[in-house]
């Protein structure tokens, strides 16, 4: 009984040993079911293909008549007919790449043939791949053949030799199972004309024509072939390289005329070419399927869009919205189809509508992008600010098919920007208001002061006139205090107190203020809740809020004042940037009045903004409240709805310090205020200066006047021993009150100083809060207040002078070399140090300094040098000088810190130094030298 073979193998192998090993492996796997046909040369293999229809070809890549690249190129046609497994002793990457490029199904290293199962597995995989490819080709060929049932396959054979044309026609008649008509052109010129006139379904091309050769001919034919596949039938096996180039240039395949004679090879090659042509059509159909898949993907995208926090929409080419997600509807406040088309434009804020519609139309017309910020006016949930960004959507041909857009909710960001702008505006107005109040206080000083002096000696009716002037001036002074409170430049004198006690003391007065038709309720809930505030200013806050509440309740209602201890956490502080987390004491004032609308709430703390009738308010009440609370380190909020009353909440940081002891203030009589001391009055406003001079001189004092800091210093130099007290404005046209005081103290330790000002942000007053060690007289001043301050300070024990012992002893003397590239710094240091009795040499750079040191050999005691200078730096200068004179003391000076300047641990003075610091540090160096 004959066994039907299950596997036919064509083994192309020149090594007898390798061939025996392969035969053994295959017979072990398939036994008698395997039939092996063995060829030792590539030429023999081609001859056997006519008689053998192998299931698989095992191909050695190095044969006697062909190397690996040539073998693979020449087996290109065979790789389409049979599954091929390449065998090689070389596993170099370039070999494997060459095998994969030529369509070989598998690769096996000869060293691995001893593992029989490996080769068997590779054969099975190669056969499965071949079956899959054949199935795909069969489907495509079936489609191609279906298309050819309506007409015969028209083949154009471009060939100049009659014998070759006859051979091709005979082979096709025998093997090609498709009806066809074969025509022939023997010259390139006529062939190209035929292609232009009536394109065929298939072209068979010889590469050697009388008027066309090689790749030039291939390029010409392929350019005019249209959709017709081109198969090169030309040459011999030795011309395989030309055929490979032709395939790369655009032909479908290459068959030598020797191969064309092999049974079925040319027919199969043509079928393969037709298959590829049908595959192209299939790919076009797949492209349409991909478009359908894209639509499905759009459905998925819509699903993702519905859960997006961003408003997403798609508009058609005309700008009509055809799709919008849920978030889009939330932002616009429109439901369903209301937002489609151009309906969303109706939801725009009236102030934004025209500009947005114009911008959108322009973007649609220009097929461009669009970006803008605008508001949607939603009836139910209020205004929604959005950042809109759109971009054109284009098809595969680049044409605009629509527009994609996204709305991002930026309402919170815009609110924060609004708060920032409001803060900046308030700051600007505050500076203006503070400046006005400061100048006005100078005028009020003259008005109130001279009015008070007038009341002393004037008889009626002049006395009454002066009294009325005083009352009007005091009312004006109240207004300036409000301006200063708003601008946060009034001088606070904070004390530790319990909030419950402070508010409780105001109850009777507040009850009289609100009248009998309103009920006042005080709920004390902050037992021992201590805060550090100016009690007078806080009383003003409560009074202003109570008066506003009274005005809002009209004919009756309840005013509730509550206190409580609260703890503001990190989350609350993150939402309110002026709040530091921690324990606070709450003061809440609630009324049952008419409430406040949203528009008014936005401007409620603005200065000069009022909803009261003309003549009934200045618009500074709540601005004053806001200023006092902020300057006290607190935080204020307001909540209100029309018709439902209003609540103001003030949060003040809670402190654990003990209560400030009450100080009895004795009021001396006018006889106690007289004196005969000499007072230096420093004030640039003439009216204030005249008032102070008259008030002091009438009480027996001698007065020396100065209009600025420079004049004051000259006056003090001329009268240093006679002056007992300096009365100085803080801010002066030249210099400042602080500089005058520092100079005076240097010449006369223990001199009494009184500062006066309408306001100041000077560091002497610690950013607006009066230092307990500084005597301060706020403007507008009155003669009585001035005399009390002067007499009280002159009668007080003299403050101890921290430098008294140093001044009492004989100060050390010596020579100081000052090195700085700034002429101003050198001049300042020279003046200060020479005034202290020291000898000074100065130089603008290191080279000059070293020359001076050489010139004054042995005389220099201290080097006072800048750190950063052109050329030689301070540390280098010090090193070179110390190398010559190790006994010189070094003191560095810089606008940087010692750490920043890289001189941590060095003797260092930060710029700008005060005169006292400069002198004391240099003297310390001299004292250390002995």
Secondary structure, DSSP 4 states (H G I P E B T S, - for coil): -PPPPSEEEEEE-S-HHHHHHHHHHHHHHHGGGEEEEEESSHHHHHHHTTT---SEEEEES-BTTB-HHHHHHHTHHHHHHSEEEEEES---HHHHHHHHHTT--EEEEGGGTTSHHHHHHHHHHHHHHHHHHHHHHHHHHHHHHHHHTTSPEEEEEE-S-HHHHHHHHHHHHHH--S-EEEEEE-SHHHHHHHHHHS--SEEEE-SEETTEEHHHHHHHHHHH-TT-EEEEE-S-GGGHHHHHHHHHTT-SEEE-HHHHTSTTHHHHHHHHHHHHHHHHHHHHHHHHHHHHHHHHHHHHHHHHHHT-SSEEEEEETTS-EEEE-HHHHHHHT--GGGGTBTGGGGGB-TTTHHHHHHHHHHHHHHT--EEEEEEEEETTTEEEEEEEEEEEEE-TTS-EEEEEEEEEE-HHHHHHHHHHHHHHHHHHHHHHHHHHHHHHHHHHHHHHHHHHHHHHHPPTTHHHHHHHHHHHHHHHHHHHHHHHHHHT-S-B--EEEEHHHHHHHTHHHHHHHH-TTEEEEEEEE-TT-EEEE-HHHHHHHHHHHHHHHHHHHTT-EEEEEEEEEEEE-HHHHHHSTT--SEEEEEEEEEE-SS---HHHHHTTTSTT---SPTTS--S-HHHHHHHHHHHTT-EEEEEE-TTS-EEEEEEEE---SPPPPP-------GGGG----EEEEE-S-HHHHHHHHHHHHHTT-EEEEESSHHHHHHHHHHHTTT--EEEEESB-SSSBHHHHHHHHHHHSTT-EEEEEES----GGGTTTB--TTS-EEESSP-HHHHHHHHHHHHHSPPPP-TTHHHHHS-----EEEEE-S-HHHHHHHHHHHHHTT-EEEEESSHHHHHHHHHHTTTT--EEEEESS-SSS-HHHHHHHHHHH-TT-EEEEEESS-TTTTT-TTS-EEESSPPHHHHHHHHHHHHHHH-
